[in-house]
Amino acid sequence: MEKKIGVYVCHCGGNISDYVDVEKVRQAIEDEGGVMLAKTTMFACSDSNQKDMVDDIKKNDLNGVVVASCSPKLHLTTFGNVSERAGLNKYNYVHANIREQVSWAHSDDKAGATEKAIHIVRAAIAKARFTESLEPNKIEAQKAVAIIGSGVAGMKAAIELSNMDCPVYIIEREFFIGGRVSQWGAMFTTNETGKEVVTRLYNDMIRRPNVTVFTGAEVITNVGSIGDFKLKVKITPRYVKEKCDRGKLQQAIDACPVVVPDEFNFNITSRKAIYHNFPSEYPQAAVIDMKSCTRCGKCESICDNIDFSQKEEILDIHVGSVLMATGFDPYTPHDGEFGYNEFANVVTLPQFKRMIELNENKLMHQGKEVKNIAYIYCVGSRQEEGGNTYCSRYCCTSAIHASLLVKKKYPSVYNYHFNRGIRTYGKQESLYYDSSAQGDIYLQAYEDALPVVTWNGSNSIVKINDILTGGREMEVEADLVVLVTGMVPRAENSVGTLFKLPKGRDKFFNEIHMKLRPVETFIDGVTIAGACQGPKNIMESVNSALSAATKSFSYVSKGELETEPIVAVIDPVLCTWCDACSKACPFDAISMTKDGTKSIALINNSVCKGCGMCLPVCPTDAIELIAYSNNEIESMIDALAHD
Amino acid sequence: MANIDPKFGEALKEYGGVNFNACYNCGNCTAVCSLSTPEDSFPREMVRLSVLGLQDDLKSSLKPWLCYYCGECTTHCPQTANPGELMMSLRRWLTSQYDWTGLSGLLYKSLPLSIIAFVLTTIGVIAFAAYESFNLETIIHFGHYFEMIAIGAVFTFILLPNIIRMWWFVILKPKIQVSFSTYVKSIRELIVHMFTQKRSLGCDDNQVRWFEHLILVFGYLALLFTTVFLDWFSSQNLFVIILGYVESVVIFVVTFDFMGSRIKKNKEINKFSQPSDWFFVIWLFLMGLTAFIVRAFIDLDILETNSWMYLLHLTVLVQWALIIVPFGKWTHFLYRSFAMYFDKVKKMSA
């Protein structure tokens, strides 16, 4: 079909026309082949000009449009939409940048700038001669979402998706749900406990027919892409039947000779190899930890419901989107960091919080009553050395809240906060006030002179040069030193690698845009929520979970997905399957297929982003990129190079 | 190396400290204080030392006395940590530290003990009157000499040793080298501040309060002089009689105004009143009022038939001289002046 192209050259109110002779550009290109109409305009993006363009396209039945103006970052979409409004497919629009690339760059050479602008517009016209109408690729989307991790973020997202009538599979690696929050006691602001929060979410989630919860479950393979993820999930058995006699079970637990540190209490207590009693145990069923079980058989002889014959299962799950909510690990200080693993009375904040939960009337540590507690802040956060340069956000609040709980529960305790500036942002500031008002002592360390912990034979001595007292050296003899540790990514984070999720410099999963696309990842169809993305408190985790649930739902809700039509296409005749393209592809969009007996490359249209990385590596030139074909690019080069 | 003592903060609350632990060290208080200077910066430093319980630093500091409590710091405190009242409670605490008998501290901290002390002195006066068979002439004669002796004894055995202790805390213990001539040269500072409270004019909008205070000081000292040395109650000299009337009126009118402010709580300075603050203004008021009435009864010739009136005056006088002057708020008048003096001495020796 013969091309009828409309060209608009923009003054940009002087931004362009002060250095480029806009009228001369117009005259230079008006007789180019295919150009039916050439105009200049003061502001191409203005409402009135957009209206004129729509009229021009309709009246002249244009099938190609070029606007020579600013960067396509600013207005490519704007003019694409103008074409659509005039009934012309937006892929027939071509943008020419004569502001950033011409007028602003060559303000010292008006003649030269005008010459360059003419070439750029000619190149755009050359491309416009080849443009075609394109329709988005449509792919089928499985209407179901897999949520990985059942902490508050995972559960909240599950409930939200369930509300939107979307089937949910929630895959939890541990045998109990609730994540980190189940390990916390009373929390700000309501003093509701972690157990209560988790119970509430679990009860809401488990009654829903469209939510399926797997515990002891791990994703082991992932095939597919947005709309069509095929996961294999390995389910580790509990070796205990779900419905069983609690009395007998308890006897079996008592009889178990294996004692291991209890990770739920951050190893400050111990448990048996067969265990069930988390304070917020859901599902309410015991489990045998086969890593430490010696198969002595004592429990089996007491309780009929123990069943070592249970087998590992592999399930196939087919979903349209995956929502990652795998959470965080508390930072583990290295040996000797502020006396950790060196002095007996140095613990981390998570351990301390469990201590408050577990000690009823007196706060005891290693047989000694605790009177003076020194909190050392920013351990594992805001590090000069060690790599964690970020602030973990939740720790100041958490430590201060713990100090308030301690003082309330054991009034004779004194709290000393060795901080580096308190960051109890928002409503949490009131905790800081309450803690100060109750007589807690705050001491602030210089960035380059952190507190020092030494041992005097019976207690830890914490020394600091206190900023707030003019840098004077102070010391506190502490019965207990609490290292206020921040959040780090999960040590076992292989599920992220399975989905090829990009990580940030902090090693947490990375979003596409911190502000504007905060729960999407570069892997289409995979969203992130909660503290797997970076340190968050519960409120922030739940906010992101709700947002990720909505985003994931938007991929699968219609049962069909549209993707950009600009993808690579393979010429089956030329392709010899040398594998170079698939190696170059950053998105794993290229695989091998058979064309009769011949091996050729296959592009997965739902994964291909049209980046073009595969094109130059192809030795037989068998790949073309839609809308950037060799013809288009070559004719643009010709236009640019021609005098 | 300083050792932190969080218990001190709790102790200071018994001296009237209010919520000072809530301080987050922004320094607004110091910034708005019109008396604070870069060399003598307060109240934040004092709040910080109190929170940490660094008692030795507090004891050697004169800064609590350099504050005249306009209350701007409290008004501007974003944490309602009440630095103004903290400075006041530090003055009370310092008073108890300077006092070698320890009675000051007990009376500040315990209202029941203060009441017992007042009751005991009342019983003493009545017992004495009964012993003298309520003979008015003997009692007035005794009352006149009691005043002279009490002033002398209180000063010699209580106040002088306490000032020496203060001197020990602020000059000798921190090992500040001061030449004798410096002490002599600075004495002017002591006199000026004792009688005029000149420094308090540095507080914003403080002229009225300063003036009231000034005439109260002069009225009080003059009445003391008139009763003790001019023997007002027995004098026939018309000038002396009128002088006494005027002085006693000044005292009870000004203190009446002070009491009213403490009830209305319309200024920061009046919002928190400890028993010691009330005792001071009420007893000074009663002193002026009862002295005025006694002399009026004499002039109307009805004191013979109403000798209870003199007994009432004597009771107030005894309580004032034995409780409030040596152990109560009256001492601030003395310590403040000496603080200004020692401050001058320290600065000259630096």
Chai-1 contact restraints between the chains, C-beta under 6 A:
chainA,res_idxA,chainB,res_idxB,connection_type,confidence,min_distance_angstrom,max_distance_angstrom,comment,restraint_id
A,Y414,B,P6,contact,1.0,0.0,6.0,A-B,restraint_1
A,Y433,B,A22,contact,1.0,0.0,6.0,A-B,restraint_2
A,S436,B,N21,contact,1.0,0.0,6.0,A-B,restraint_3
A,S436,B,A22,contact,1.0,0.0,6.0,A-B,restraint_4
A,A437,B,N19,contact,1.0,0.0,6.0,A-B,restraint_5
A,A437,B,N21,contact,1.0,0.0,6.0,A-B,restraint_6
A,A437,B,A22,contact,1.0,0.0,6.0,A-B,restraint_7
A,G439,B,P6,contact,1.0,0.0,6.0,A-B,restraint_8
A,G439,B,G9,contact,1.0,0.0,6.0,A-B,restraint_9
A,G439,B,N21,contact,1.0,0.0,6.0,A-B,restraint_10
A,I441,B,I4,contact,1.0,0.0,6.0,A-B,restraint_11
A,I441,B,P6,contact,1.0,0.0,6.0,A-B,restraint_12
A,L468,B,N25,contact,1.0,0.0,6.0,A-B,restraint_13
A,T469,B,R48,contact,1.0,0.0,6.0,A-B,restraint_14
A,R472,B,A2,contact,1.0,0.0,6.0,A-B,restraint_15
A,E473,B,M1,contact,1.0,0.0,6.0,A-B,restraint_16
A,M474,B,A2,contact,1.0,0.0,6.0,A-B,restraint_17
A,M474,B,I4,contact,1.0,0.0,6.0,A-B,restraint_18
A,E475,B,M1,contact,1.0,0.0,6.0,A-B,restraint_19
A,V476,B,I4,contact,1.0,0.0,6.0,A-B,restraint_20
